[in-house]
Amino acid sequence: MTSDLLLKNARIPLYGGIVEGSIYIENGLIQSITRIPRQDASEVIDVEGRLVLPGGIDLHAHVYDPEYVENEDWETGSLAAAYGGITTLIDMPLRIHVDKVEVLERKISEARVKSYVNYGVTGGFVKRENIGSIRELRKRGVKTFKFFTCRPFKIEDEAIGLALREIRSNDAVGVFHAEEDGLINYWETVYRGRDDIVSYHSSRTSATEAAAILRIGMYALDIGVHVHIAHLSSRLGLESIKWLRQQGVKVTSEVCPHHLYFTREDSKIHGNYLKLAPTLKSREDVEALWNGLSSGWIEAYVSDNAPAPRNMKEVDVWSAWGGIPNLEIMGPFLYTHGVLGRRISIERFIDVFSRNPAKILGVYPYIGELNIGSRADLYILETKTPRKITGSSHHHKVDWTPWEGMEFYGFSHYLIVGGRIIIEKGELVGKPGSGLYIGELVIQKGGVE
């Protein structure tokens, strides 16, 4: 890595518009943004009029579980993320509970040598017996902690308040998979005898999501804590968040590409390869989520990446693995269907993909922004030529994708992490071990004594 780098002939979003200019990087930080390029840089890249954006920050990606390395790992997941415009991945618990320092250290040590991008870890799953782990993990840079209001990792009702008080005391964020367990039980008795994917998606309704959001929101209101709703999937869920905000609840939320595109009807084509939770809903719900993303009611755009080998999908619908590979299509999907599709502005793209996730983590504007002094985590989009996604050519560990055959603009023409070039003209040139543990920044910006 050279100590300084100049990006010239760049299209840069500034002052509410796009300006043409240059970005000068030194020692991994942005030192200047100017119209006239410097002449003394050690290395110069002509980006030929392409967009330069702050790298994406994925708050919710299942990347590494030591017992499920056949699904994804830090090397494959971070490489797919890099092609998808992501420079920071926050690994979400998959099956193993991240409630011990040794588990956290195992995840970090693996990422340290294998991740192409910056990395962090979400703690959890929070339950009655491990509430005490929140403080210890928070001291080591964990900002977000995962809760389930339903199976398979449901927190006991009597423990929710105690856990959220601990979240508040440690300046952390409670991230909730919000579906009401009782309603799931009811609908599964209705649909359980059927072995088809639409019945599965019908067994977790919009009301199932909204009921859990409202309940958790009331806890948050009484306790005065920041709660974050994971993978919002329905209009009714979004309306619940709006109402809670009007009552003064500190609640943020996120949405995934699959909930912005697929419906239950689409699952008839893909079968169990489109099994996931929360479930797919209707076209009305898809449109409501786009409106929420565009208007600011939804703060973050995340992958919920959770692929699995074919043998874990090709079983009966109730036993099949729930989750899909999403990291590689993240930036391209949002750019193609959001910006080019005129659903969101480029400013809103940056808000939900970079700025707001950094704010939720408490590390903005050091990451998540194009500012003097910000870390040079940059995503230069290929906006001139689309690329087709296939399971045989993407960089995930699995050999399938529900996005098969779709064309997107916006894959990484260049990807730069801390001033290091990881992808150059669409080709991998960087090495694993290039990323920073984002927890170090979390500690610096507000660690627990």
N, C-alpha and C positions, 0 to 999 in steps of 0.2 A: 504493500500500500504506500503510495506517495503521500507526503505530508499535506499537499494541497492539490486541489482539483477545481477546474472551472467548467461549468456547463454553459455553453453559449447557444444563441439562437433558440431560446426556450420561450414557450408560452406559459406565463406565470399568472395565477389568479391573485390579483392585488386590488385593493380599493374598490371591491365590488365588481371588477371587470377582469379582462385578460390583457396583460401587457407583454410585450416582447422584450426580453432582456437576458441577463446572465446571472448565474448564481456562483459565488466563489466560496469554496469549502476549504477549511484549514483545520487540521487536527480533529477531524470528525465533526466539526461544528460549522454552521453557516456563518460566514464572516461578512458577506455583503450581497446585496441584490441590486443590480444596476442595469441601466440601459446600455451602457458602453462597456464591453468586456475588458478585463484586465489583460495586460500583455506579459505578465511575469509568472503565470501559473506553470507548475511543473508538468501537469497533465491537463489537456483540454479535450472536452467531448463536445462535438457539434450534435445537438439533439434534433436539428433540422425542423424546427417549428413544432415539435411535439409538446404536449402538456406536461408540466412538471408539478407534481402534487406531493404533499406530505404523505408518507407511507401509511397504509392502512393499519389499524390496531384492532385485532379480533379479540374481543373480550370473552368469547365463548367457543372454544374449539377443543374437542376431545382428540388429543394428539398422542399421548403416551401413557399407557397403563402397562406395567411390567408383566401382567398376566394376559394381556391381549395384544402382544406385539405383532401378531399376524394381521391385525386390523389396520394399524397405522403406527408410526414411530416418529421420533423427532427428526430424523433425516428425511424421510419421505414427506411427512406432514409440512415441515418448514420449507422444503423445496417447492411443493405444490403451492404453499402460501406465497412464496416469493414470486412465482409466475402469476399469481392472482393479485399482486400489488400490495401484499401485506408485509410490513417490516417488524411488527410486534405481534406475537401470539401469546395469549393467556390460556394455559392448559386447564381444562375443566376436568374434575374427577369423572371417571368412567364407571369403574366397579370398585376398585380399591379406595377406601376412605383415606383422604388426605387430612388426617387429624393427629399426626405424630411428626415430630421434627425429622425423624429418620426417613419417613416417607417423602416429605418435602425435599430433603437433601438428595434422595435418590433421583427424584425427577429433575432437580436442578443440575446435578452432576451429569446426567445423561444428556440434557440439553446443552450443557457447557461445551461438550465435544462434538455434538451432532447437529445442532441447530444452525441453519443458515441465517436466521433472523433473530431479533431480540425475543426474549421469552420471559414469561411469568407463570405463576401458578395460583389457581383458586383453591381455597381450602374447603373441606366438607367431606362427606355430607354431615351437616350439623344435626345432632340428636341430643337427647338428654344427657347421655353418658360422656359426651366429648365436648361439652360447652367450654370446659376449662382449656381446651387446646387453642381457642381463638386468640387469647393473649400471646401465647408462645409463638404461634405462627405469624401473628401480626408484627411482632418484634423482628421477625426475619423477612419482612417485606411482603407478606401476603395482605392484600387490601380487600379482596372479595371472598365471600364464603357462601357456599351453595347449600340451599335448603330444598327439600321436597315437601309439598303438602299432600302427596299421594304416594302410592307404591312406586318403586320398590324400596325407596329410602325415606319414607315418611317420618317427619319429626313428630314426636308425641305432642298432643295438644297442650298439655300442661307445661311443656318445656319451651314453647314458642316465645312467650314473654321473657323468660329468663335468658334465652339465647339472644334475643334482640337487644336486651339491656346490655349484654356483654359486647355485642356488635357496636352499639352506641358508645360505650365506655372506651372502646379501643379505636374509635374513629375509622371503623370499617364499613363495608357495604354488604347487606344481606341480599343475595341473589336467589330468587325463588322460581323454581319450577312450579307454576301455579295451576293446578287442576284439583278439583274437589274430589276426594277419595270416595265419599259416599255416593256421589252421582255416578262415578265410574263403576262402582259396584252395581248400582241399579241398572245402568245401560248394558253392562256385560251380561247380566241375567237375561236381558232381552235378546242380545245378539250372539251369545256364546255358542249356540248350536250351529252357527253358520261358519263356513271356512272360506270367506272371501274378503278381499281387502277393503271393499266399501263398507262392509259390516264393522270391520275394525275401526275405520275412520268415523263411522257413525256412533261408535260407543263412547266417544269423548267429544262432547258437544261444546258449542260456544258458551252455554250456561255453565258447563263444568269449569271452564277457564275463568269466567267472570266471577263466579261464586268465590273461588279461591283468592282472586285478586282483591275483591272487596273485603274479605275476612282479614287478609294480611295487611291491607291498608288501614284497617281500624287498629290493629296492633301498632302499626307504625305511627299512627296519629297519637295514640295514648303515650307511647314510649318516647316519641321524638327521635326517630331513627330513619336513616336513608335505606329504603328498600328498592330493589331493582327487579323488574319482572322479566324473566328470561323468555326468549323465543315467543313473543306475542303472536297469536294466530287468528284472532277473530275481531270482528267489528264490536261485538258485545264486550270483549275484553278491553278494547281501546276505549269504549265509552265509559267503562268502569274506572279506568285510569284518569280520564278527564274529570269525572265526578270527584274522585279522591283529591286531585290537585286543587279543585275548587274548595275543598274543605281544609286545605293547607297541608296535606300530606306530602312529604318529600319522597316522591316515587318517580323513578325513571324506568325506561323499558327499552327493549331491543327487538329487532325483527330479522328474520332469515330470508335468504333468496327463495327457498322453496315455498314459503308462505306468501311470497310476493308473485308467485307464478303458477304453481300447480293447484288443482282442486281435487276433490274426491273423484270427480269424473275421470281425471287424468290417471288416477291410480288403477283404473280398470285396464289401462294399457300396460303399465309397468308392474302391476302385481305387488308382491312383497318388496320389490326393489324401491317402492315408494312408501314403505312402512316407516313411520317415525312418530315421535310424540313431542309436543302436542300434534294432534292430527291435522290433516288437510281439511279445509272447510269449503265454502262456496265461492263463486266468482264475486259476489257482493263483499265477502270478507277480504278477498284479495284487493279489491278497489279501495276499501276502507283503510287497509294497511298502507297502501301507497299514499293515500291522502294524509294519513297520520305522519308518515315519514316526511312528506313534503311540507306540511304545516308546522312541524316542530313538536308535535305531541309524542312522537317516538324519537328518542335521542340517538340510538345506536343501531348499527347494521352489523350483524355477526353471522358466522357460518353454522354454528352447532355441528361442525364436522364430526361424523361418527360412523365411518364406513365399517364394513365387515366382509369377510370372504363369502363367496357365493354359497357355500354349504350352510352358512348361518342364515341365509335368506331363503333358500329353497326348501323350506319345511312348511308346516301348516301356519296360517297367518297369526295365530295367537302365540306360537312359539318362536316365530321369526324375529331376528334382530331388528331393532328399530333404529334407523340412522342411515345417512348417505354421505358420500364424499362431496365436499363443497368448497374447500379452500382454493382450489385453482380457478374457480369461476367467479370468485368474490368481486374483485374490482371490475373485471370485464362485464359481469352481469349487470352491476349497478350502473356502469357507464353506458352500456348498450340500451338497456330497458328503462333506465332512469333518466340519464342526461340526454342521450340521443332520442329516446322515446318521449322527451319533453314532459316527463312526470316530475322531475326534480331539477334544480339548477346545479351548476358546478359548485357553487358555494355550499349548497345543502349536501352535496356529495361529500365534500371535505368535512362538514360538520359531523355527519353520521358515521363516516368511515375513519376519521382521524381525530378531530378536535374533541368531540364529546366523549369518546372512549378515554382519551387522555385525561379529561377533566374528572371523569368518574374514578379513574385510578389515582387522581391527585398529582399528576406529573406534567400537566399542561402549564406553560407552552414549551417546556424543554423538549418534549416530543409532541407530535400531533399538529405541528404548525410550521409554516414557512416564515420564520422570523430570524432576524440577526441574533445569534447566540443559541438558537435551537439546534438540537442534534440533527445531523444530516442523514435522516432516514427518508429517502426520496423514491418516488414511484413515477417513472417516465413512461407514459402510456403509448402503446402502438395504436394510433388512431387512424392510420392510413389503410391498413389491411386487416380484415377480420381473420380469426383463426377458428377452426372447427375443433370442438371437444370430442374426444373419443376415449373409451376406457383403455385402449391399447397404447395411446400416446400420452395420456396425462401422467403426472408425477406422483399420484397417490399410490399406496401399496396395493390396493385392490384393482382388478382389471375390468371394472364396470362403472357406469355412471348413469343416472337418470337423465343427464344432460347430453346424452349421446347424440352426435350429429348436429348439435346446435352451433351456430356461428356467433362469435362475440368480437366486438372491438374492445381494445383497452387492456390486452395482456401486457406484461412488463416488457418494454423495449429495453429499458435499463432499470435495474433496481439497485439502490445504494443503501447500505446499512452502516450508520456511523462513519460515513465517508469511504467505506469499502465498496467497490463495485462487485455485486454478486451476479447480476445478469447484464450482459452486454450484447446489444443488438439481438435480443431474444435467446442468446446462448449462455449457458451457465459458465461462469469464469471464477466464481468465488468458491470458497471451501467451507465445509462444516466447521462449527466453532466460531463463527463470525459475529454472533449476537451478544448482546448484553443482558444480564439478569435484571429485569425491570424492577425487581424488588429492591435493588440497591437505591434506585431513584425514589421509590416509595418511602424508604426509610429516611433518606435525606430530606424529603419534602414534608415529613410529618410522622416520624417514627414514634413508637410508644416507649416511654422511659421505663 
